[in-house]
């Protein structure tokens, strides 16, 4: 890719001023339209050390509304790099609808730096590239615009610029041992860069190599590329909105059910060897194990995610309470998930869950989860059918990235039958201290039991993986459900250790 660049291209100072004045007007207008249409955009600047990223980023942002963008300067020395999965810090910085995030080095620098320094094992290289490709595809599928630049200069030009930086006391700090080592390994680094660009160049997130020998030419090329890409996306968005307005509403918000080989829920039953009189003894036994395992996972820096989904009144709250009372309160967090707020709706639906991913050694218990996308949002019609169908793959990729990092994921679906749910609803209504637990929405959801059952069965079928399997808990007996939860979590933590 880089060998196709004409590095000798230049532009005169007078022509540059004329061109940039015109491009600046276009960029400003397109930026406003991007905001009005609610299109998020990511602009990535990668390139050789001393290729002029800072200067070229500045040439671009001078033509943008300062209220509509942020610049993220990637600092790989930050402590959270090793405490969280590879893409965690980048998911947390993705832009909201109508905003632009500009990355001065990005997720690519993390891979490139590690590879040139030999810090990434060969068996992890493909995993990193796969995670990057899925990350960018998920952003693109959700409507985010991705523009990626790689600034290319020769080894001779790089050395010349580094010498100039070292001569000036104000810029000498920018050329350290790391930069000089990369310069010495220029040819080796070039091979790795070419491989990276090739493996991550996709229709939804293509690379644009920039000949950066002449900074005026590079700045003009970057601004022109951003303009062309914004114009194309804005036209697509406007055309799509007109087509959507012309479409008739779809009567079946649940979506056409996919044929599932068998219903998991229909086979749920309490184990025959369950002895109710042994409940307290079993709870104490598994609770004692959990207490010790929590300390060990903390010491070994293993993050643990425990997910609770289930029918309304299935006993999630009680199960969570009996589980976490065995943990050190300084080492866990319970995260209840409700309907997304305005800020969360302005991002990819997984954005808020990436923010809640626990650091190495900590435990996070989720009361409701990202599976709302294929349950509530599917059944209630809060997202399009293509969005919830796409979510199965996105969720599996999300969880795979967590387990690649070493996280333990335990997923529970608490299952009760329809009669038991009715009994618990009525009990809550007639018990003053429990009446707050029952709402009109619970009764309304109950009327859609069959639609939810279809969605749950498909969810279990499509997202139970080897590293993150579902455990369907027979929860008509609260005691059996709580004992099963404690036992399952303890066994998963022990296996990870």
N, C-alpha and C positions, 0 to 999 in steps of 0.2 A: 504493500500500500504506500509506504513512505518513499519507495524508490521511484514512484511515478511523479513525484513533485518536482516542479521546476524551481529550484532554490534561488535562481538568479533574478526573479521578478522584483521590480521596484516601481515606485510611484513618486513623482516629484512633490515637493512641498506645496506648490500652488495648486496642483491637481488634487492633492490630498485634502486641502482645505475646502475646495469647491465640492468635492464628492461628499465629505463628511458633513458639511452643512446641509446638504440635501438628504443624506441618509438619516441625519439626526431628526429632521422633521418627520420622516416616515416612521422611524422607531418610536418616537414619542406618541404618535397617533395610534400605532399598532399596540403599544403597551396599554394605553387607555382602553382600547377595544378588548384586549385580552382580559383585563380586569372586569369589564362590564359583562363579558360572556362567562366569567367564572372558570377560565381555563388555567390550571396550574402549569408552571414551566420549570424545568431543570436545565441549567446550562453548565456543562462540565468543562473545566480547563485543565488539561494535562499537558505534559511536555517536558523537554529537557530542562535541567537546572540552567538558569541564566537565559532561558528562551524568551523571557519578557512577559510572563503571566500577569504579574501585577500591573504593568503598564497597559497591557491590552485589555485587561478587565476594566481598568479605569476608563479607557477610551469608550468602552461599551456603556458603562453605567452612567457616564456623563450625559448620555442621550436618553436616559430613562427617568421616570418619576421616582425620586428617592423613597417615597412612601410605599412603593409597590415591589420592592425587591430587598433581598438580604444577600450578603456575601459570607460564605462559610469557608474559613481558612482551616484546612485540615492539619491538625497537630497530632501526629501519631505517638507522641510521648505521653499523651493523656492517660491517666490511670484506668479509665473505664474501657480502654481498648481490650485489656486482658480479662476484665471482669464480666464482660457481656459478649454475646455472639457477634461475629464479624460485622454484620450489617446493622446492628442495633443503633449505633450512633447516627447512621445515615438515614434510617427510617425516621428517627426522631427529628430530623431537620428537613424532611420533605415539605414542600410548600403547600399552603392552603389554596383553595380555589381562587383564581385571579391573581395569585402572587408568583413571583419569580425567585428561585433560589439559585445563586451562582456559586459553584464550588471551585475554590482555588486549590486544586488537587482534591481527589475524591476517593471513593472505594477502590479505584484502580491503583492509586499510589500505594495503598496498603499492600496490595498483591505484588506490584512491581518492586517495591522496596524490599519486601521479604525475599522475593526470588533472587534479586541481584546480590543480596547479602547472605543468601543460603539459609534463611530462617524458616522457609516453608518447605516441608517435606514434599517429595514428588507426588506421593499419593494424595496430598491435600490440594494440589494445584488445580486439578480438574474439578474438585468440589467447589473451590472458590469461584471458578469461572461459571459453573452451573448456577451457583447462588446469585451471582451478579446478573446473569441472563434472566433468571426468573424474577429477580427484583425489578429490573428495568421493564420486563414485560408486564408485570403486575401494575406498575405505575402507568404505563402506556394504556393498558386495558381499561384503567379507571378514568382515562381522559387526560392524563398528564403528558405534556409535550417534553421530549428529551432532545437536547442538542449537545453533541460531544465534540470538543476540539482537541486535537493533539498538535502542539507547537513544535515544529521540527527545525533544527539547525545542525550544521556540521560540527564535527569534533573540533576543528580548527577555530570556528567561530565561537564555540563554547569556551575554549581556552582563552581566547581574546577577551571575551566579556568577563570571565572570571578574574583575569588580571586587572581589568579596569575596576572591578568591584573591590579588589584587595587594595588598590592604591588609595581609595577614598576611605578615611577613617569612619565615615558615617555608614558605609555599606560593607565594610570589611567582614562584619559578623555573618554576612550571608554566604560566605565561602568557608566552609569548615571541612573537617576530615571526611565527613560523609559525602559531600559534594565532590571533593577531589577524588575519592575512591571511585565514585560513579563515573567521573570523567576518564579515569585511567581504564575503566572497564567498558568504555563507550561501545565497542563492537559487540561485546557480550550482551550488554544492555539492549542494544539495537535489535538483536535477535529475539529477546524476550518481549520487547515492545511490539514488534511485528506480529508475534504469535498472539499476544494479548488483543491487539486491534482486530486480527482476523477472527479470533474465537468469540469476540463480543460485538461484532458488527452485525446488526439486525435491521430489518426494515423499520421496526418501531423505534430503534435507537441507533441510527447509523453514525459512524465516525466521519468527521470532516478534518482531514489533515491540513495543517496550515503551514505554508512556507514562511518562517518567521525570521529569515535573515534580514529582511527590510521591515522594520516595525510599522512604517506607514502602510505598506502593502498589506501586512498581516491584519492591522486594525480595520482597514477598509473591507477586506475579505470576510472578517468575522462579522462586522455589522451587516454586510450584505447577506450573509448566510442566515443570520438571525431574522432579518426582515423577510426573506423568501420563505423561511420555515413558518414564521408567525402568520404570514398572509395565507399560506396553504391551510394551516390548521383553523384559522378563523373562518375561512370560506367553508371548510368541512363542517364546522360547528353551526354556522348560520344555515347551511343547506340541510343539515340534520334536524335542526329545530323546526324548519318549515315542513319537512317530511313528517316529523312527529305530530305536529299540529293537524296534519291532514289525515292521520291514521284514526280509525275508529277505536274506542276503548275495548280492551280484551276482557270478556266476561269472566274467565277463569283465572283468578289471580294466583291460585295455587300452582299452576303450571301442570303440564301433562305429566302424570306420574310415570317414572321409568320402571320398567319391569325388573323387579328384584327377585332373585332366585327363591328366597324364603324370608319370612318375617322373623327377625330375632326376638321381637317383643312377644310374639305368640308362644315362644318356647320358655319364657322366664318362669322359674318356679323355685321355691325355697329348697335348699339342699335337704335330702332325706336324713342326713346324719346331724342335722341341726337340733340341738337340745336347748330349749328356752331356759331351763333351770341353770344352765352353765353360763348364761349371759354375763353376769358381773365378773365371774372368774376370767372369762375370755377377754372381756374389755380391759381388765387390769393387766392381763398377760401381754396383750398386744400394745397397750399403752406404755408399759414399761420398756418394751422393745423400741417403740417409736422415740421415746425420750433419749435413749442411748444413740439411736441411729441419726437423730437430728444433730447431735453434737458431732458425730463422725462425718456426716455430709458437709457440715460447716467447716470442719478441719481440713477435709479433702477438697474444699471449694467446688462442690457439686451443686448446681442450682436445681431446684425441684419445683415443678408446676403441678398443682392438683386441681383438676377441673371438675366442677359439678354442674350437670344439667339434669333435667327431669321434669316430670309433670308438676303442675301447681299442687302444692300440699303434699308432695312426695317425701318431705322430710329433709330437704337439703340443709336448712338451718341447723337442725338438731344434729345431723351427722357432722357438719363442719365444727360445731361447738365441741362435740366429743372427741374430734380429731385434734384440734389445735390446743386443747387443754394439756396435751402431752408434749407440746413444743415449748422451748424457751421463748418468751414473748419478744425478746430482742432480735430473734432470728427469723421471724415469719411475718407475713402480712396477708390479711383477708381483703380481697378486692371485689366488691359487689359491682355487677355490671347492669346498668339500666339503659334506657333509650339514649342514643347519642345526643349531645348538645350541639349548638350551632357550630362551635369550633371543630368538634369531632366530625360533623357532617361535611365540613369543608375539606376534609382530608380523605385519603384512602381508608376504607373501613378497618383495615388492620393497623392503622397508625396508632390508635389509642392503646391497642394491645401490645404493640412493641414497646410503648412507654412503660408498661407494667411488667415487662419481663424481668424476673429477679436477677440480681447480680450473683456471681459465683459464690456458692455457699449459703445462699438464702432460699427460703421457701415462700412461694406465693400461692394462696388458695383463691381460686376464682369461683365466685358464686354467680353463675351464668358466664358465658364466654363468647368468643368469636363465632361459635356455632349458631348464634342468633341469626347470622346471615342466611343460613340454609334452613332455619326453623321459623322464627317469628317473622323475619323480613320476607321470607318466601310465602308463607301462608297468608300473611296480612297484605301482601302486595306492596311492601315498602321498597322493593327493588325489582328491577326487570328480570325476566326469566333467564336471559343470557348472563346476568350478573350472578344470580345464585348458582346457576349451573357451573359457571367458571370458578366459583368459590371453593368447590371441592378440591380442585387442583391447587389453588392458592393456599388453602389451609394445610393441605398435606406438605406443600413446599415450606411453609412457615414452620411447621412442627419438625420437619426434617432438618432445617437449619438450626433449630434449637437443640435437637439431639446430636447433630454433628458437633456442636460446641461442648457436648457432654451433659446436657440437661436431662433430667428424669421427668417424663410426662405421664401422669396418671389421670385417666379420663373416666368419669362415672356418669352413667345415665341411671337415675333412680326411677324405677318403674312400679307403678301401682295400677290396679285395674279401675275401671270407671266407677264401680260401686263403692270402692274404698275411698276414692276421691270425693264422691258425694257425701259419704259419711263424715269425712274430715271437714269439708266445707260447712256442713250444717253444725258440726261441733264448734267450729270457730265462730259462727254467727251467734251461737247461744252461750258462749263463754266470754264474759266481759274482758278478761285479760288477753284473749286471743282474737277479739273481733277486729283489731286493726290489721290482722293478717289477710282478711278476706275483702275483696273489692269487686265492684261491678265488672271490672275487666276479667277477673278470674272466672266469673260465671259466663262471660261472653266467650272466653277462650275454650271453656268446656263444651260449648255448642259446636266447636270446630274440632272436636276430638279426632274424628276420622281423618280429617285433612292433616292434622298434626302427626297422627300415627304414620301416615304415608311418608311424611317428611322425615320423621325420626328413623324409620326403617332404612330409608335411602341414605341418610347421614351415617348411620352405623355401618352400612355396607360399603360406602365409598371412602370413609375416613378412618377405618380401623386398620392400622398398619402394624408392621412387626415391631417398630420402635415406639409407637404410640398407639397401643390397642385400646379399644373401649372395654370397660367392665360394666355390664348391665346388671344392676343390683335389684333383686326382688325386694321391694320396699313396702309391701303390705304390712310386714312386721318391722316396725321401727328398730327394734332391738337387733334383729338379724341384719338389717341394712347397715347399722352403725358398726356392728362387729365386722361385717364384710369390708367396709371402707377402711377401718383401721388395719385389718389383716392385709389387704391388697396394697396399701401404701407402704406398710412395713416391708413387705416382700419386695416391692419395687426398689425401695431405697437400699435394702440389703444386697440385691442383685447388682445395683450400680456400684456399690462399694467393693 
